[in-house]
Amino acid sequence: GKSMATTERLGPSRTRRNSHKNILTRIRHGQISGGGLSRGTEMSEALLQERDQQAKWHGIPVMLQRLYDSSHLNSDLSQIHSIIKEVASCLSMEAMSFVTEDRRTAQESTSPNTYTFDLFGGVDLLVEILMRPTLTTQTNFPKMSDDLVKDCLSVLYNCCICMEGVTKSLASRDDFVMFLFTLMSNKKTFLQTATLIEDILGVRKEMIQLEGIPNLPSLVQSFNQQQLANFCRILSVTITEPDLGNDDKHTLLAKNAQQKTNLCPSHSEVNQVALLNIPGFIERLCKLATRKVSEASGASSLLLELQDWYTLLDNALVLDALMQMATEDAEQSSTESPDESSLVTSPLRHSLPQSMKIVHEIMYKVEVLYVLCVLLIGRQRNQVHRMLAEFKLIPGLNNLFDKLIWRKQTSTHVLHGQNQNCDCSPEISFKIQFLRLLQSFSDHHENKYLLLNAQELNELSAISLKANIPEVEALVNTDRNLICDGKKGLLTRLLSVMKKEPAESSFRFWQARAVESFLRGSTSYADQVFLLKRGLLEHILFCIIDSGCKSRDVLQSYFDLLGELMKFNIDSFKRFNKYVNTEEKFQTFMTQINSSLVDSNMLVRCIILSLDRFEIVEVLSECSLLSYMVRVENRLTILFRLVNIINVQTLTQENVSCLNTSLVVLMLARRRGKLSFYLNALREKEYTEKYPGCLLNNFHNLLRFWQRHYLNKDKDSTCLENSSCILFTYWKETVSVLLDSDRTSLCAIASYIDEALHGSGKRLSGSLVPGKRGEALSQSPED
């Protein structure tokens, strides 16, 4: 009897313990199938309360039930607000711990309240409450207070932080996303709205169309500078091509296929145009980018000690939100016990630490510079260039260089983890963004001379005069009202910090790219001498030969810069020889070159082109590098390797330069009537390596690919022409001669491949886009 009774007692309670799971299963099933229960609020309150304790729901379903019952158009908003506040306190701690933990390790189990809230339809209910006023024609219903809107948004944001599924489902609702943008016009709810929009746009599959935002121009014009900077953070997602980040990993074939399907302008291009059409937009961004910390008002004047919060501050939005919370708390703290308000010290006694103001301003500037940078490399490039010049972006940044951009690190604050050099600290992002902007600004554009001051421009003129060569037209045309002022221009300031940069610094790559872009385009002797006089060549050689630099990226950027600095410039080769004055140094240099031709081939190309131009006898004794390159066997070795490293399937933005360098070698050989000699040598190499036909077939395919790219009617070929000083028509002719199907022609690759081995070489087509090295060509920008 006893065991029977025990069983009876156990039975019901076991069923009861699992019954909340049955409810969950029924709701989930209803949500998926669309039948039966689809939200927890359809159950009776009594049932929910009975199950609540065992299920550890913390009263959330009951709260939602009450919220559902009391939320119709004419209901008492204060009652709704008090329920939402109650809900908020259940969820906010979970979001907080989620942020301070690592997002990757946090699971749904770490935020059970948020999970329950979503499961019982809380997220949908809040969206409904927020949007209801916009969906009715009725006019006399009670208006939601700003605080109520803010609390609704905060709860939604907390749910997004803890559950990616919530973020994705909100992102898929176009009506809600557009509605959020309209909320941004209210200063009181701006921060909460902006943080939520940013999270949502980050996971959205389809890029949002800015033109679809109701009254976009007047919305943007209503923002103050602080709001505009935060809005830039949101904009960055809408104007960037989705795959920009992993540029090098996409083969050109894949890009071509993608571009063939997208003939009309992409969403991001349309969005860029929409921004440029907003009156005063670019001018205000230039003001934001160049204002001094002391000029910044707004949240910086809110007084608060936030050192403990530094770990969270990965963006200005979060910082602004915290500051807003702090001032609101400070207003209430008089009524609280002292330990509860310990985060906030009395606003009267403390002022915000200066370092905090600086970091805050830097966070804004990162967002603004990013948007300007994207616009500078877009299709509207020329229009953007004119505006940035007119609004004096460059002189403004020059005035901030020492005090803000490259200021001495006095700050002892740990920004984001322990390491001051971690990539996500605002200071680091800011420097990199600044260098990227300089690179985009001066790359193949005559506005690059705005980076100098009056004295430096005069120095360039004097160099040309002394060498008895005409001044570059762009230099003559530079508007002296728009150039840098002060003791030094931006370019020379950059050179001086570049020389002091520690060997292992990640900035070296970006610094070298920025200086190199100043030299790119048609080679200017005066520009080169200007930089030579400031010791740039010796600095580069020190880094390549003596500093033990191992980073391939840094080496590549230094090789590219060295190539631009030495091209056609006999003084550079003499200086090279002075520095590389022992056989041991020369061997170290050549080892660095040979260890990766993908990285060093642009420099090799510049040396070969220069050799071709110089009077041979006079120079060879002057420079070990030239005497090395003049030897045919050394050129052939380089040519074999260049053709061997690439094939049509593996061509990317980074290595397509190898193909163009091999073409330069052969064009110069053709000029001297030596083309057949080189082709024969390639054939002999194949036979000694025991793979006949392989090398030449590969080269044949590569050249076919080249033809389909560069002969595309919307291509801008000046880049290849400028960098080589060889007319593009000669590039085209040489490729045609090499691809000639007449097997009796001694200049046709086909004559050197046995008929049986001649591969079919599939015809490939496509068009290239500009990469870090600018070897692949895009459409020319529209003016």
C-alpha distance (Angstrom), angle and dihedral (degrees) to the residues before:
residue distance angle dihedral
G1 . . .
K2 3.74 . .
S3 3.84 94.4 .
M4 3.77 89.6 46.4
A5 3.81 91.5 55.3
T6 3.80 91.2 47.6
T7 3.76 91.3 52.6
E8 3.78 90.2 49.4
R9 3.78 90.9 51.5
L10 3.81 93.4 47.6
G11 3.77 95.2 46.3
P12 3.78 104.2 68.1
S13 3.79 95.5 38.1
R14 3.78 91.8 54.2
T15 3.80 90.0 52.5
R16 3.75 90.3 47.6
R17 3.79 92.4 51.3
N18 3.80 91.5 57.8
S19 3.77 97.0 39.6
H20 3.79 94.2 90.0
K21 3.79 86.8 56.9
N22 3.82 88.4 55.0
I23 3.79 89.5 53.2
L24 3.81 90.2 50.8
T25 3.77 91.4 48.2
R26 3.81 91.2 50.4
I27 3.81 92.9 49.5
R28 3.82 93.5 47.1
H29 3.81 89.7 46.8
G30 3.81 90.6 49.1
Q31 3.81 91.5 49.8
I32 3.79 91.6 51.2
S33 3.80 99.6 40.1
G34 3.79 96.8 35.3
G35 3.82 90.2 -131.9
G36 3.80 130.7 102.1
L37 3.78 120.7 3.7
S38 3.78 111.7 6.7
R39 3.80 100.4 166.1
G40 3.79 130.6 29.7
T41 3.79 90.0 -128.3
E42 3.81 89.5 74.4
M43 3.83 89.3 73.2
S44 3.75 124.9 85.9
E45 3.78 117.3 -93.2
A46 3.81 90.8 -126.9
L47 3.81 91.7 58.0
L48 3.81 91.9 47.0
Q49 3.79 92.4 49.1
E50 3.77 92.7 48.5
R51 3.80 92.3 53.9
D52 3.80 96.4 38.2
Q53 3.78 102.1 89.9
Q54 3.80 98.9 47.0
A55 3.80 92.3 43.5
K56 3.85 90.8 49.2
W57 3.80 90.5 -131.4
H58 3.82 91.9 147.8
G59 3.76 92.0 -139.3
I60 3.80 93.5 -65.4
P61 3.84 97.7 129.5
V62 3.83 89.6 49.0
M63 3.82 90.8 50.2
L64 3.80 90.1 50.0
Q65 3.79 90.2 48.4
R66 3.82 89.3 54.8
L67 3.80 91.1 44.7
Y68 3.80 91.2 50.5
D69 3.77 92.6 49.4
S70 3.79 93.9 48.2
S71 3.79 99.6 41.8
H72 3.78 112.5 90.1
L73 3.75 128.3 122.3
N74 3.80 97.5 -87.0
S75 3.79 98.4 34.3
D76 3.79 127.4 127.1
L77 3.80 104.1 -84.9
S78 3.80 94.2 -161.9
Q79 3.80 89.8 62.1
I80 3.83 90.6 49.9
H81 3.80 89.6 48.5
S82 3.78 94.5 52.8
I83 3.83 91.4 51.3
I84 3.82 91.3 48.3
K85 3.81 90.6 50.6
E86 3.79 88.7 52.5
V87 3.81 90.9 50.7
A88 3.81 90.9 46.6
S89 3.79 92.5 57.5
C90 3.84 90.2 53.3
L91 3.81 92.3 52.8
S92 3.78 106.5 34.3
M93 3.82 96.9 73.4
E94 3.80 90.8 53.5
A95 3.80 91.4 52.7
M96 3.79 90.4 47.0
S97 3.80 93.8 52.8
F98 3.80 89.5 43.6
V99 3.81 91.4 57.1
T100 3.79 94.7 46.0
E101 3.81 91.9 47.0
D102 3.76 116.6 64.3
R103 3.80 107.4 -84.2
R104 3.80 90.9 -138.0
T105 3.81 95.0 58.4
A106 3.79 95.8 43.6
Q107 3.80 114.4 98.4
E108 3.77 134.5 -166.9
S109 3.81 87.8 -99.0
T110 3.82 88.7 66.2
S111 3.80 91.3 62.8
P112 3.81 105.9 40.8
N113 3.83 94.6 154.6
T114 3.79 92.6 55.8
Y115 3.80 89.6 46.8
T116 3.82 91.0 51.8
F117 3.81 92.0 45.5
D118 3.80 91.4 54.3
L119 3.79 94.2 41.2
F120 3.81 91.9 55.7
G121 3.81 91.7 51.4
G122 3.81 98.8 -98.7
V123 3.79 96.2 138.1
D124 3.81 94.1 51.6
L125 3.79 90.8 45.3
L126 3.82 92.6 54.2
V127 3.80 92.0 48.5
E128 3.81 88.1 50.2
I129 3.84 92.1 50.2
L130 3.80 92.1 48.5
M131 3.78 96.0 46.6
R132 3.81 99.8 37.1
P133 3.85 95.2 92.7
T134 3.82 90.7 56.4
L135 3.80 92.9 51.0
T136 3.79 98.1 56.8
T137 3.78 134.1 76.7
Q138 3.82 90.2 -154.8
T139 3.80 110.1 110.5
N140 3.79 108.3 -170.7
F141 3.82 101.6 63.7
P142 3.83 119.7 122.2
K143 3.82 113.2 -87.1
M144 3.80 119.6 -123.0
S145 3.79 114.4 -114.9
D146 3.81 120.3 -121.6
D147 3.80 89.4 -114.6
L148 3.78 92.2 55.3
V149 3.83 91.2 49.5
K150 3.81 89.6 47.8
D151 3.80 92.7 50.8
C152 3.82 92.0 48.7
L153 3.81 90.2 50.6
S154 3.82 92.2 46.8
V155 3.80 91.8 53.1
L156 3.82 90.7 49.5
Y157 3.80 90.5 48.1
N158 3.81 91.4 50.7
C159 3.81 89.3 51.6
C160 3.83 90.3 50.6
I161 3.80 90.9 51.1
C162 3.80 92.9 53.5
M163 3.80 100.6 35.3
E164 3.78 124.1 39.6
G165 3.81 89.2 -167.7
V166 3.81 90.0 66.3
T167 3.81 91.9 50.4
K168 3.80 90.7 50.6
S169 3.79 94.8 48.5
L170 3.83 91.9 49.2
A171 3.81 89.6 47.0
S172 3.79 91.6 55.8
R173 3.84 91.8 58.3
D174 3.80 106.0 87.3
D175 3.80 92.9 -175.7
F176 3.80 91.5 56.6
V177 3.82 94.3 45.9
M178 3.82 91.8 51.9
F179 3.81 89.9 45.1
L180 3.83 90.1 55.3
F181 3.80 91.0 55.8
T182 3.81 89.8 56.5
L183 3.83 89.5 53.9
M184 3.81 89.2 60.0
S185 3.79 90.6 74.0
N186 3.80 88.1 73.0
K187 3.82 109.3 82.9
K188 3.81 91.8 -154.0
T189 3.80 95.0 57.9
F190 3.81 97.5 31.8
L191 3.82 98.9 102.8
Q192 3.80 96.7 46.6
T193 3.80 90.6 46.4
A194 3.81 93.7 47.2
T195 3.82 94.1 49.9
L196 3.80 91.2 49.9
I197 3.83 93.7 46.5
E198 3.79 91.1 50.3
D199 3.80 92.0 53.7
I200 3.80 92.3 46.5
L201 3.82 96.7 47.3
G202 3.81 89.6 49.8
V203 3.83 92.2 67.2
R204 3.80 99.7 32.4
K205 3.80 113.7 123.0
E206 3.78 96.6 -153.1
M207 3.80 118.7 50.9
I208 3.79 112.9 -115.3
Q209 3.81 118.3 -115.4
L210 3.80 110.5 -127.2
E211 3.80 91.1 -157.7
G212 3.80 87.8 65.8
I213 3.82 93.0 62.5
P214 3.80 108.0 104.4
N215 3.85 110.7 -108.7
L216 3.81 94.7 -10.9
P217 3.85 96.2 173.2
S218 3.80 94.7 51.6
L219 3.82 90.6 42.8
V220 3.82 91.4 54.9
Q221 3.79 92.3 42.9
S222 3.81 89.9 53.9
F223 3.84 91.9 58.9
N224 3.78 120.3 99.2
Q225 3.83 116.6 -134.8
Q226 3.80 93.3 -92.3
Q227 3.80 91.8 52.4
L228 3.78 91.2 45.1
A229 3.81 90.6 55.6
N230 3.80 90.6 51.5
F231 3.79 90.3 45.7
C232 3.84 87.8 56.7
R233 3.78 87.8 61.2
I234 3.80 89.0 58.4
L235 3.81 92.3 43.0
S236 3.80 93.4 55.7
V237 3.83 90.4 74.2
T238 3.80 91.6 51.0
I239 3.82 99.4 52.2
T240 3.81 102.1 40.1
E241 3.79 122.9 91.8
P242 3.81 105.7 -116.6
D243 3.84 96.2 -123.0
L244 3.79 98.8 44.3
G245 3.77 93.0 108.8
N246 3.80 99.7 65.0
D247 3.77 96.3 38.0
D248 3.79 96.5 147.4
K249 3.78 94.8 51.4
H250 3.78 95.9 60.7
T251 3.76 112.6 85.9
L252 3.76 115.7 -134.0
L253 3.80 89.5 -118.2
A254 3.80 89.9 60.1
K255 3.80 91.3 47.2
N256 3.79 91.4 49.5
A257 3.77 92.3 52.1
Q258 3.80 89.3 49.6
Q259 3.80 93.1 48.5
K260 3.79 92.0 49.4
T261 3.79 89.9 59.1
N262 3.84 93.1 45.0
L263 3.77 104.2 56.1
C264 3.80 95.8 146.7
P265 3.83 119.3 69.8
S266 3.79 112.8 -76.3
H267 3.81 123.0 -112.7
S268 3.78 90.0 -103.0
E269 3.82 92.2 53.5
V270 3.80 91.2 50.3
N271 3.82 88.8 49.2
Q272 3.81 91.3 51.5
V273 3.80 90.1 55.0
A274 3.82 90.5 48.2
L275 3.82 89.9 56.1
L276 3.79 94.6 46.7
N277 3.80 88.5 53.4
I278 3.81 92.6 60.0
P279 3.81 106.2 101.1
G280 3.82 112.9 -115.0
F281 3.82 94.4 2.3
I282 3.82 98.5 123.4
E283 3.79 92.6 40.1
R284 3.79 91.3 55.5
L285 3.81 91.6 47.6
C286 3.81 89.8 52.9
K287 3.80 89.7 51.4
L288 3.80 91.1 49.7
A289 3.79 92.4 47.5
T290 3.78 93.7 50.9
R291 3.82 104.5 35.6
K292 3.81 117.4 116.4
V293 3.79 120.6 -117.0
S294 3.80 89.6 -112.8
E295 3.82 90.2 58.1
A296 3.78 93.4 54.3
S297 3.78 112.0 101.2
G298 3.74 130.0 173.3
A299 3.77 121.7 64.1
S300 3.79 93.4 8.0
S301 3.77 88.3 74.6
L302 3.81 92.1 56.0
L303 3.73 105.8 104.0
L304 3.73 119.1 -131.3
E305 3.76 143.0 127.7
L306 3.79 107.9 -124.3
Q307 3.80 106.1 164.4
D308 3.80 92.5 120.3
W309 3.78 90.3 55.2
Y310 3.78 97.3 54.8
T311 3.79 92.9 104.8
L312 3.79 90.3 66.0
L313 3.75 98.3 46.9
D314 3.75 103.3 97.8
N315 3.76 91.7 135.5
A316 3.77 142.8 24.3
L317 3.79 92.2 -116.0
V318 3.79 93.3 63.6
L319 3.78 89.5 45.2
D320 3.80 92.2 51.5
A321 3.79 91.1 47.6
L322 3.80 91.7 51.2
M323 3.77 91.5 48.6
Q324 3.77 90.9 50.4
M325 3.80 90.4 50.1
A326 3.76 90.6 48.4
T327 3.80 95.2 54.2
E328 3.79 91.4 46.2
D329 3.81 89.6 49.4
A330 3.78 90.4 47.6
E331 3.79 89.8 56.7
Q332 3.79 90.3 53.8
S333 3.80 98.5 36.4
S334 3.79 94.0 87.1
T335 3.79 87.5 74.7
E336 3.81 96.1 46.6
S337 3.76 132.1 81.0
P338 3.84 112.6 -94.6
D339 3.81 99.0 -110.5
E340 3.81 93.3 53.4
S341 3.79 91.5 59.3
S342 3.79 96.6 41.1
L343 3.80 91.6 118.7
V344 3.76 89.9 64.6
T345 3.76 119.6 54.7
S346 3.76 119.5 -163.1
P347 3.82 109.3 -71.8
L348 3.78 90.3 -138.2
R349 3.78 95.8 60.0
H350 3.77 102.2 45.4
S351 3.75 136.8 47.3
L352 3.77 123.8 -155.4
P353 3.82 111.3 -90.5
Q354 3.82 111.9 -103.5
S355 3.81 91.3 -127.9
M356 3.78 88.1 58.9
K357 3.80 92.4 52.7
I358 3.80 89.3 50.4
V359 3.80 94.1 49.7
H360 3.79 89.7 47.5
E361 3.81 92.3 51.8
I362 3.82 90.5 46.1
M363 3.80 90.6 54.1
Y364 3.79 90.2 55.4
K365 3.78 93.1 47.1
V366 3.81 93.0 51.2
E367 3.82 90.0 59.7
V368 3.80 93.8 45.5
L369 3.82 95.1 47.1
Y370 3.79 90.1 48.7
V371 3.81 92.3 55.9
L372 3.84 92.0 45.7
C373 3.79 90.1 49.1
V374 3.81 93.7 52.2
L375 3.81 91.2 48.2
L376 3.84 90.0 49.2
I377 3.79 93.3 59.7
G378 3.81 95.3 40.2
R379 3.79 130.1 96.8
Q380 3.81 92.2 -86.9
R381 3.78 90.6 58.1
N382 3.81 98.0 131.1
Q383 3.78 93.8 49.6
V384 3.82 91.2 48.7
H385 3.81 90.5 47.9
R386 3.78 91.9 55.0
M387 3.78 91.8 50.0
L388 3.82 95.2 47.4
A389 3.80 89.8 50.7
E390 3.79 92.8 47.2
F391 3.82 93.3 49.4
K392 3.82 90.9 48.1
L393 3.80 97.8 -122.4
I394 3.82 93.6 158.4
P395 3.84 99.1 49.9
G396 3.81 87.7 44.4
L397 3.81 92.5 54.4
N398 3.81 89.4 44.8
N399 3.80 89.5 59.3
L400 3.82 90.7 52.5
F401 3.80 95.3 46.1
D402 3.81 102.0 97.0
K403 3.79 99.9 30.9
L404 3.79 100.0 42.3
I405 3.80 118.5 1.7
W406 3.79 99.4 48.1
R407 3.77 98.4 11.7
K408 3.80 119.8 156.1
Q409 3.79 108.7 -93.7
T410 3.76 105.1 -111.9
S411 3.75 94.5 149.8
T412 3.79 115.6 110.5
H413 3.79 91.6 -170.8
V414 3.73 116.8 120.3
L415 3.76 106.1 -130.2
H416 3.76 111.3 -157.5
G417 3.78 110.0 -21.0
Q418 3.75 122.6 -17.8
N419 3.76 101.9 -60.8
Q420 3.81 119.9 88.6
N421 3.82 87.9 -161.5
C422 3.77 97.9 56.3
D423 3.78 109.5 128.1
C424 3.75 96.1 -122.0
S425 3.78 98.5 58.7
P426 3.82 107.7 113.6
E427 3.81 91.8 -124.6
I428 3.80 92.3 57.4
S429 3.81 94.8 44.1
F430 3.78 89.2 49.2
K431 3.81 94.5 53.8
I432 3.80 92.8 46.7
Q433 3.81 92.0 46.7
F434 3.81 90.0 49.5
L435 3.83 91.7 51.2
R436 3.81 91.7 47.3
L437 3.78 89.5 52.1
L438 3.82 91.4 52.0
Q439 3.80 90.0 48.7
S440 3.82 92.9 51.5
F441 3.80 91.8 42.9
S442 3.80 98.7 55.6
D443 3.82 100.0 31.4
H444 3.83 108.5 118.5
H445 3.79 91.9 -27.7
E446 3.78 129.9 118.6
N447 3.81 91.6 -140.5
K448 3.79 86.4 77.0
Y449 3.83 89.8 95.4
L450 3.81 88.4 69.2
L451 3.84 84.4 78.4
L452 3.83 89.0 73.6
N453 3.80 132.4 69.8
A454 3.84 126.4 -127.3
Q455 3.79 94.8 -92.1
E456 3.81 91.7 51.0
L457 3.80 92.5 48.5
N458 3.82 88.4 52.4
E459 3.78 88.8 50.6
L460 3.83 90.0 55.3
S461 3.81 90.2 51.6
A462 3.81 90.5 49.4
I463 3.82 91.5 51.3
S464 3.81 90.5 53.3
L465 3.80 91.9 46.2
K466 3.81 92.8 50.5
A467 3.82 92.0 48.9
N468 3.79 88.8 46.5
I469 3.81 94.6 -124.5
P470 3.83 126.1 128.9
E471 3.80 117.8 -99.3
V472 3.79 115.5 -102.4
E473 3.80 110.0 -95.5
A474 3.82 93.3 -128.2
L475 3.79 89.5 56.4
V476 3.80 92.4 51.9
N477 3.82 90.4 48.1
T478 3.81 95.6 50.2
D479 3.80 111.5 121.8
R480 3.81 105.6 -125.2
N481 3.81 91.5 -154.2
L482 3.81 91.3 66.5
I483 3.83 101.1 46.8
C484 3.81 129.2 102.0
D485 3.78 119.3 -78.6
G486 3.81 128.3 -159.8
K487 3.81 130.2 64.8
K488 3.81 94.0 -53.2
G489 3.77 136.9 24.1
L490 3.80 122.9 -126.6
L491 3.81 94.8 -98.3
T492 3.81 94.6 54.9
R493 3.82 91.3 44.9
L494 3.78 88.0 53.7
L495 3.82 91.1 50.3
S496 3.77 92.7 53.6
V497 3.83 94.6 51.8
M498 3.80 90.3 42.9
K499 3.80 91.2 59.4
K500 3.81 91.5 51.3
E501 3.81 95.2 46.9
P502 3.85 112.9 120.0
A503 3.82 113.8 -107.5
E504 3.81 95.4 -112.0
S505 3.82 96.1 44.1
S506 3.79 116.9 130.8
F507 3.83 89.8 -143.4
R508 3.79 92.9 71.7
F509 3.79 92.6 79.5
W510 3.82 93.0 53.4
Q511 3.80 94.0 41.9
A512 3.80 91.7 53.3
R513 3.82 91.3 46.5
A514 3.82 91.2 51.7
V515 3.82 93.6 50.3
E516 3.81 91.8 43.2
S517 3.80 91.8 54.1
F518 3.82 88.0 57.0
L519 3.82 88.3 59.9
R520 3.80 96.6 41.8
G521 3.77 124.0 106.0
S522 3.80 120.9 38.9
T523 3.78 107.8 7.6
S524 3.80 112.0 -105.9
Y525 3.82 116.3 -160.6
A526 3.83 91.6 -160.6
D527 3.83 92.8 53.1
Q528 3.80 90.1 51.2
V529 3.82 94.2 48.3
F530 3.82 90.3 47.1
L531 3.82 88.6 59.2
L532 3.82 95.0 38.3
K533 3.81 89.7 56.8
R534 3.79 87.9 57.7
G535 3.80 93.7 56.8
L536 3.81 97.2 -107.4
L537 3.81 96.0 139.6
E538 3.80 93.5 53.5
H539 3.80 90.5 46.8
I540 3.82 91.6 53.3
L541 3.82 93.0 47.0
F542 3.78 90.8 48.7
C543 3.82 89.3 54.1
I544 3.80 94.2 47.3
I545 3.82 98.2 41.5
D546 3.80 109.8 22.6
S547 3.79 110.5 23.1
G548 3.82 96.0 68.5
C549 3.81 89.7 -126.5
K550 3.81 109.8 -179.6
S551 3.82 102.2 173.1
R552 3.82 109.5 112.4
D553 3.81 91.2 -155.2
V554 3.79 93.7 53.7
L555 3.81 92.1 44.2
Q556 3.79 91.2 49.9
S557 3.80 92.3 51.5
Y558 3.83 91.2 47.2
F559 3.82 92.4 48.6
D560 3.81 90.7 49.6
L561 3.80 91.1 48.4
L562 3.80 91.8 47.5
G563 3.82 89.8 51.7
E564 3.81 92.1 53.6
L565 3.81 91.0 46.0
M566 3.82 95.2 50.5
K567 3.79 101.7 36.4
F568 3.86 110.5 125.5
N569 3.81 89.1 -18.0
I570 3.79 113.5 124.7
D571 3.84 91.8 -173.4
S572 3.80 89.4 61.5
F573 3.80 92.5 53.6
K574 3.80 90.8 50.1
R575 3.80 90.4 49.6
F576 3.81 89.4 47.8
N577 3.78 89.7 55.7
K578 3.77 92.0 49.6
Y579 3.78 91.7 54.5
V580 3.80 98.1 38.5
N581 3.80 92.0 52.7
T582 3.83 101.7 147.8
E583 3.79 132.6 60.2
E584 3.79 88.4 -123.3
K585 3.83 92.8 57.6
F586 3.79 90.8 46.5
Q587 3.82 91.3 51.7
T588 3.82 91.5 49.5
F589 3.78 89.2 51.3
M590 3.82 93.3 49.2
T591 3.81 91.0 46.7
Q592 3.80 89.5 55.5
I593 3.84 89.8 49.2
N594 3.79 94.1 47.5
S595 3.77 96.2 43.7
S596 3.80 89.6 75.3
L597 3.77 122.6 7.9
V598 3.79 90.7 -178.7
D599 3.81 85.5 67.7
S600 3.79 99.8 37.6
N601 3.81 104.7 34.2
M602 3.83 94.8 97.4
L603 3.80 88.6 58.9
V604 3.81 90.8 46.9
R605 3.80 88.5 51.3
C606 3.83 91.6 51.6
I607 3.83 91.7 50.5
I608 3.81 92.4 49.6
L609 3.82 92.2 47.0
S610 3.81 91.4 48.2
L611 3.80 92.2 49.1
D612 3.76 89.4 53.7
R613 3.78 91.1 54.4
F614 3.82 100.3 43.4
E615 3.77 123.6 82.0
I616 3.79 96.9 -103.7
V617 3.80 103.1 -141.8
E618 3.76 96.4 49.7
V619 3.78 94.1 52.7
L620 3.76 110.6 36.3
S621 3.76 95.5 76.1
E622 3.79 88.0 48.9
C623 3.79 97.2 61.5
S624 3.80 137.5 34.4
L625 3.80 90.8 -158.1
L626 3.80 93.2 58.1
S627 3.81 93.9 45.2
Y628 3.81 88.1 52.1
M629 3.81 93.7 51.1
V630 3.79 95.5 43.7
R631 3.81 89.8 66.1
V632 3.78 108.6 96.6
E633 3.82 94.7 -146.1
N634 3.82 90.0 58.6
R635 3.81 91.8 49.7
L636 3.77 91.3 48.6
T637 3.80 92.2 51.4
I638 3.81 89.1 52.9
L639 3.81 91.8 46.4
F640 3.85 92.3 51.8
R641 3.77 90.6 50.5
L642 3.81 94.9 46.1
V643 3.80 92.7 52.7
N644 3.78 90.7 43.5
I645 3.82 99.5 53.4
I646 3.80 95.4 60.1
N647 3.77 141.0 47.8
V648 3.79 132.3 173.8
Q649 3.83 92.7 -95.4
T650 3.81 94.2 53.2
L651 3.81 100.5 40.5
T652 3.80 110.9 128.1
Q653 3.76 137.9 167.4
E654 3.79 89.2 -89.9
N655 3.79 102.8 48.7
V656 3.83 102.0 34.5
S657 3.83 85.5 90.7
C658 3.84 87.8 70.6
L659 3.80 88.8 64.5
N660 3.80 92.6 49.9
T661 3.81 92.2 46.7
S662 3.81 91.3 52.6
L663 3.81 87.6 50.5
V664 3.82 90.9 52.2
V665 3.83 89.9 54.4
L666 3.81 90.4 51.8
M667 3.83 95.4 43.3
L668 3.79 90.5 55.1
A669 3.82 89.6 46.4
R670 3.81 89.2 51.4
R671 3.81 91.2 51.8
R672 3.77 89.1 56.2
G673 3.81 93.4 44.3
K674 3.84 92.0 -110.6
L675 3.81 101.1 114.6
S676 3.81 95.3 107.9
F677 3.82 90.0 50.3
Y678 3.83 90.8 56.7
L679 3.82 94.0 45.3
N680 3.77 91.1 49.4
A681 3.81 90.0 50.4
L682 3.82 89.6 52.9
R683 3.79 89.4 51.7
E684 3.82 92.4 49.6
K685 3.78 90.0 48.9
E686 3.82 89.5 55.3
Y687 3.77 91.7 53.3
T688 3.79 95.5 47.2
E689 3.82 89.1 48.3
K690 3.84 88.2 49.7
Y691 3.80 97.0 -124.3
P692 3.82 105.4 104.0
G693 3.81 116.5 -167.3
C694 3.79 94.4 9.7
L695 3.80 100.8 100.6
L696 3.82 96.0 39.7
N697 3.81 94.8 44.0
N698 3.78 89.0 51.5
F699 3.80 91.1 49.9
H700 3.80 91.0 47.4
N701 3.83 90.4 54.7
L702 3.79 91.6 46.6
L703 3.81 92.2 53.3
R704 3.80 91.9 49.4
F705 3.75 87.9 52.9
W706 3.82 89.7 48.3
Q707 3.81 90.8 53.5
R708 3.75 94.4 52.0
H709 3.80 90.1 50.5
Y710 3.72 107.4 42.7
L711 3.80 96.6 36.1
N712 3.78 91.5 57.6
K713 3.80 107.9 126.6
D714 3.82 95.4 -125.7
K715 3.79 93.6 51.7
D716 3.75 124.6 118.5
S717 3.79 105.0 -144.8
T718 3.80 98.6 177.0
C719 3.79 90.1 100.1
L720 3.82 93.6 66.9
E721 3.78 91.5 40.5
N722 3.81 94.6 50.2
S723 3.77 96.0 46.2
S724 3.82 94.5 49.5
C725 3.81 102.8 29.2
I726 3.80 85.7 -135.4
L727 3.80 115.5 124.8
F728 3.78 112.9 -109.9
T729 3.80 89.6 -127.1
Y730 3.83 87.5 63.8
W731 3.82 90.7 51.6
K732 3.82 89.5 52.1
E733 3.81 94.4 45.9
T734 3.80 92.9 49.3
V735 3.80 91.9 51.5
S736 3.84 90.5 48.8
V737 3.79 91.6 49.7
L738 3.81 91.1 49.8
L739 3.83 91.7 48.4
D740 3.83 94.4 45.9
S741 3.80 109.2 135.0
D742 3.83 91.9 -148.0
R743 3.81 102.0 110.6
T744 3.81 91.8 -160.1
S745 3.82 92.5 63.5
L746 3.80 110.6 102.0
C747 3.80 90.2 -152.1
A748 3.81 96.0 54.8
I749 3.79 118.9 96.8
A750 3.81 89.4 -142.5
S751 3.83 91.2 68.1
Y752 3.81 89.9 62.2
I753 3.80 96.7 51.6
D754 3.82 118.2 77.9
E755 3.76 108.1 -117.3
A756 3.79 92.3 -118.9
L757 3.82 90.6 55.7
H758 3.81 97.8 44.8
G759 3.81 103.4 119.9
S760 3.76 121.2 -140.5
G761 3.81 90.1 -120.8
K762 3.80 103.3 -156.7
R763 3.80 113.7 -119.7
L764 3.76 110.8 -111.0
S765 3.73 131.0 -169.4
G766 3.75 141.1 -174.4
S767 3.74 147.0 102.5
L768 3.77 132.5 -94.9
V769 3.77 133.0 -130.6
P770 3.79 128.5 -143.5
G771 3.79 116.2 -88.5
K772 3.72 134.4 -177.8
R773 3.78 89.2 -71.5
G774 3.78 99.3 42.0
E775 3.80 92.9 -133.5
A776 3.76 95.7 123.6
L777 3.77 113.7 68.4
S778 3.73 129.6 -131.1
Q779 3.75 131.4 -171.4
S780 3.76 111.5 -68.8
P781 3.78 112.2 -98.7
E782 3.77 115.5 -97.9
D783 3.76 113.7 -118.8
